[in-house]
Amino acid sequence: MRRQAFLGWQPGRRAFAVMALLFLSLAVGTAVLWPRQAPHTLTQKDIDAAVLRTLQTTSLPSPAARAAATVRPAVVRVVAYGHERATPEARTQKRGRNMARGKPPEADGPPGEEEERGVGTGVVIVDKGIILTNLHVVAGAEKIKVTFFDGLESIATVTGTQPENDLAVLQAQKIPDDLIAATMRSTADLQPGDQVAAVGFPFGIGPSVSAGVVSGLRRSFRSPEGRQELGNLIQFDAAANPGNSGGPLINMDGEVLGIVTAILNPTQQRTFIGIGFAVPIENAASAAGSPPF
């Protein structure tokens, strides 16, 4: 009985084997007969198209670079000269400049050279040579010199001050033929986290650009010298150091949001630790007696 059962199973097994063999033969034949595709050859046209796609999807230059390039023609270097004892900020700037130039920190300039009481930054707000800067940069100066973006140097005079915001208005005696004024932007819709950049001459070196964000609004600050307390300030974390004073704080469109005025450092070392302050441009422009927008 077992033999009959076993023999009765054999025909089905042989039929399955025949069908499998038939299927395998068909598959092999199809593979042989099916035309093989030639590998794609990369052409110069393909390469050019790939490069174009990359350029179209890559933002170059960076937003901060574009913003700085926009405002740069309106940014000036401000140097205050005098024979009185230099301010603490001016001494810090002097040490920074000397070290950047490979000189001893306390090295003096050539004999007879005018002493720099302060070095800062300014921004042109009217294309007739009207410049905003910080009052503490030019206070007590016997002579003020500004250097424009094209290298032109000019004597400048103080035509207005706003001590409550540490601001001074300068008028340059000579200006470039193609001088343009910065574009100013209301801070009414400014929010913490918005991207900003500071443009100026830290330690007299520059122009330099640093980028960051708005850290806070409506801040107050009192300097270590005990000057009056400044209020309604924009707090930002873009690097700023002595020499940035008076320079513009800009948005990513290159529009001026404020005037860099102070940095906070509890160690009183006058170097940046991530907390800078700027006077909103609405307040700053009022020092010149004209609406900013």
ROPADO-952942 format. One record per residue (C-alpha): residue number from 1; y, z, x. Coordinates in Angstrom, 2 decimals, m for minus. Layout:
NUM|Y|Z|X
...
//
This chain:
1|0.00|0.00|0.00
2|2.35|0.76|2.83
3|1.56|m2.60|4.47
4|2.32|m4.47|1.27
5|5.63|m2.69|0.88
6|6.57|m3.40|4.48
7|5.63|m7.07|4.24
8|7.51|m7.44|0.99
9|10.80|m6.42|2.78
10|10.57|m9.04|5.56
11|11.78|m12.19|3.71
12|15.13|m10.56|2.81
13|15.70|m9.53|6.42
14|15.01|m13.03|7.71
15|17.40|m14.51|5.16
16|20.15|m12.15|6.28
17|19.60|m13.10|9.93
18|19.82|m16.81|9.11
19|23.07|m16.32|7.22
20|24.60|m14.29|10.06
21|23.63|m16.98|12.58
22|25.16|m19.65|10.37
23|28.44|m17.72|10.04
24|28.64|m17.16|13.81
25|28.13|m20.86|14.49
26|30.85|m21.77|12.03
27|33.31|m19.32|13.64
28|32.64|m20.65|17.15
29|33.05|m24.21|15.99
30|36.34|m23.45|14.29
31|37.69|m21.76|17.44
32|36.76|m24.77|19.55
33|38.25|m27.29|17.15
34|41.45|m25.35|16.34
35|44.31|m26.60|18.54
36|45.61|m23.97|20.99
37|49.41|m23.48|20.93
38|51.19|m24.01|24.21
39|53.19|m20.99|25.48
40|56.96|m21.12|24.70
41|59.05|m22.09|27.71
42|62.34|m20.14|28.03
43|65.25|m22.56|28.28
44|68.84|m22.08|29.42
45|69.88|m22.45|25.80
46|67.70|m19.48|24.87
47|69.24|m17.40|27.67
48|72.81|m18.32|26.66
49|72.08|m17.41|23.03
50|70.66|m14.02|24.06
51|73.70|m13.27|26.23
52|76.04|m14.22|23.38
53|74.20|m11.94|20.96
54|74.46|m9.07|23.45
55|78.18|m9.58|23.95
56|78.77|m9.74|20.21
57|77.05|m6.39|19.65
58|78.48|m4.57|22.70
59|81.90|m2.92|22.50
60|83.64|m3.64|25.79
61|85.93|m2.18|26.90
62|85.51|1.29|25.42
63|87.85|2.48|22.64
64|89.60|4.85|25.06
65|90.15|2.04|27.57
66|91.67|m0.21|24.92
67|93.87|2.62|23.65
68|95.13|3.45|27.14
69|95.88|m0.20|27.88
70|97.92|m0.39|24.68
71|100.17|2.57|25.47
72|100.30|2.19|29.26
73|103.48|0.01|29.37
74|105.36|2.83|27.62
75|104.20|5.64|29.94
76|106.44|6.68|32.85
77|106.20|9.07|35.78
78|108.93|11.70|35.78
79|110.03|13.53|38.94
80|112.67|16.25|38.95
81|114.42|16.96|42.27
82|116.43|19.96|43.36
83|116.98|22.40|46.21
84|116.18|25.55|44.28
85|112.81|27.25|44.63
86|110.11|25.09|43.06
87|108.51|26.26|39.83
88|104.91|27.58|39.83
89|103.80|24.37|38.14
90|105.53|22.26|40.79
91|103.82|24.25|43.55
92|100.45|23.71|41.89
93|101.18|19.99|41.64
94|102.20|19.87|45.27
95|98.93|21.46|46.38
96|96.98|19.06|44.19
97|98.78|16.00|45.54
98|98.36|17.11|49.14
99|94.64|17.74|48.72
100|94.16|14.37|46.99
101|95.85|12.72|49.99
102|93.78|14.62|52.54
103|96.63|16.91|53.62
104|96.71|20.70|53.90
105|97.53|22.19|50.47
106|100.84|23.72|51.58
107|102.00|20.80|53.75
108|105.70|19.98|53.40
109|107.22|16.53|53.19
110|109.32|14.92|55.91
111|112.43|16.88|56.99
112|115.42|16.17|54.78
113|113.31|14.87|51.92
114|114.41|16.03|48.49
115|112.23|18.76|47.08
116|110.27|17.94|43.96
117|110.93|20.72|41.48
118|108.58|19.22|38.94
119|106.42|16.18|38.33
120|105.41|15.14|34.86
121|105.00|12.27|32.47
122|107.17|10.68|29.83
123|106.73|8.16|27.05
124|109.23|5.50|26.00
125|110.07|5.87|22.30
126|112.95|3.36|22.18
127|112.88|0.15|24.20
128|116.43|0.78|25.42
129|115.06|3.32|27.90
130|114.92|6.46|25.76
131|112.08|8.67|26.98
132|110.46|11.84|25.67
133|109.15|14.44|28.11
134|108.81|18.22|28.40
135|111.87|20.35|28.97
136|110.05|22.48|31.54
137|109.48|19.36|33.68
138|113.19|18.59|34.11
139|114.84|22.00|33.58
140|117.18|22.89|36.45
141|116.85|19.49|38.11
142|119.72|18.10|40.15
143|118.31|14.60|39.87
144|115.64|12.99|37.69
145|113.80|9.83|38.62
146|111.46|7.86|36.37
147|109.01|5.16|37.41
148|108.04|2.53|34.86
149|104.70|0.74|34.48
150|105.84|m2.19|36.64
151|106.96|0.06|39.50
152|110.68|m0.04|38.70
153|112.37|3.26|39.58
154|115.46|4.52|37.82
155|117.66|7.57|37.70
156|117.54|9.24|34.29
157|119.78|11.76|32.60
158|119.02|14.37|29.96
159|120.64|13.39|26.66
160|119.03|15.94|24.38
161|116.78|18.98|24.35
162|114.65|20.84|21.83
163|113.77|24.17|23.47
164|111.73|25.40|20.52
165|109.25|22.59|21.21
166|109.77|22.40|25.00
167|111.08|18.84|24.71
168|113.74|16.82|26.49
169|115.10|13.34|25.83
170|115.94|11.18|28.85
171|117.96|7.99|29.17
172|117.01|5.71|32.05
173|119.85|3.87|33.77
174|117.70|0.83|34.59
175|114.82|m0.52|32.55
176|112.32|m3.38|32.90
177|113.25|m6.58|31.09
178|110.01|m6.47|29.11
179|110.02|m2.75|28.33
180|108.28|m1.87|25.08
181|108.27|1.40|23.18
182|105.14|3.24|22.18
183|103.96|3.12|18.58
184|103.91|6.53|16.92
185|101.45|7.67|14.27
186|101.71|10.42|11.68
187|99.43|13.41|12.21
188|99.22|14.13|8.48
189|95.64|12.87|8.28
190|94.56|14.12|11.72
191|91.33|16.12|11.64
192|89.36|18.22|14.16
193|86.81|15.94|15.77
194|89.07|12.87|15.79
195|88.95|11.04|19.12
196|92.04|11.23|21.33
197|93.07|10.45|24.90
198|95.70|11.88|27.23
199|97.57|9.48|29.52
200|99.69|10.77|32.37
201|100.11|11.76|36.00
202|98.07|14.92|36.69
203|99.23|16.42|39.99
204|101.51|13.38|40.25
205|98.50|11.07|40.60
206|98.05|8.22|38.21
207|98.41|6.91|35.72
208|95.23|8.66|34.65
209|93.34|8.62|31.37
210|91.08|11.30|29.93
211|89.31|11.21|26.58
212|88.22|13.92|24.16
213|88.65|15.09|20.60
214|91.05|17.11|18.50
215|89.77|20.69|18.68
216|92.13|22.27|16.18
217|95.47|22.05|14.40
218|98.47|24.31|13.86
219|97.81|26.33|17.01
220|100.27|28.65|18.77
221|100.77|29.12|22.51
222|102.87|31.26|24.84
223|103.03|30.36|28.51
224|102.31|32.89|31.29
225|106.03|32.81|32.19
226|106.79|34.31|28.79
227|108.79|31.39|27.46
228|109.22|31.25|23.70
229|106.08|30.85|21.67
230|105.29|27.28|20.63
231|103.76|26.70|17.22
232|102.19|23.98|15.07
233|100.43|22.51|18.10
234|97.52|20.08|18.29
235|94.66|21.55|20.31
236|92.54|19.01|22.21
237|89.86|18.95|24.91
238|90.76|15.77|26.83
239|91.37|16.85|30.43
240|95.01|17.68|31.15
241|96.49|19.29|34.26
242|99.94|20.00|35.70
243|101.66|16.61|35.73
244|100.30|15.58|32.34
245|103.17|17.51|30.76
246|105.35|15.22|28.67
247|102.75|12.49|28.41
248|101.36|11.02|25.21
249|98.31|12.19|23.31
250|97.05|9.02|21.63
251|94.47|7.93|19.08
252|91.97|5.15|19.70
253|94.52|2.56|18.56
254|96.90|3.59|21.35
255|99.33|5.22|18.91
256|101.12|8.40|19.98
257|100.09|11.49|18.03
258|101.85|14.07|20.16
259|103.39|15.06|23.48
260|101.12|16.97|25.86
261|102.85|20.28|26.51
262|100.56|23.03|27.77
263|97.09|24.06|28.88
264|95.45|27.43|28.34
265|93.65|29.09|31.23
266|93.16|32.88|31.03
267|92.81|33.01|34.83
268|96.38|31.65|35.14
269|95.17|29.15|37.74
270|96.99|26.28|36.01
271|93.91|24.09|35.93
272|92.17|22.68|32.88
273|89.26|24.51|31.26
274|89.05|22.55|28.03
275|92.01|23.76|25.98
276|95.16|21.66|25.89
277|98.07|21.59|23.45
278|100.41|18.86|22.25
279|103.53|18.91|20.09
280|102.98|16.69|17.01
281|104.97|13.47|17.29
282|106.84|14.25|14.05
283|108.43|17.26|15.78
284|108.78|15.52|19.13
285|110.56|12.43|17.84
286|113.05|14.55|15.95
287|114.36|15.69|19.33
288|115.71|12.17|19.79
289|117.42|12.34|16.41
290|115.48|9.47|14.89
291|112.49|9.23|12.54
292|109.25|8.40|14.36
293|107.90|5.92|11.80
//
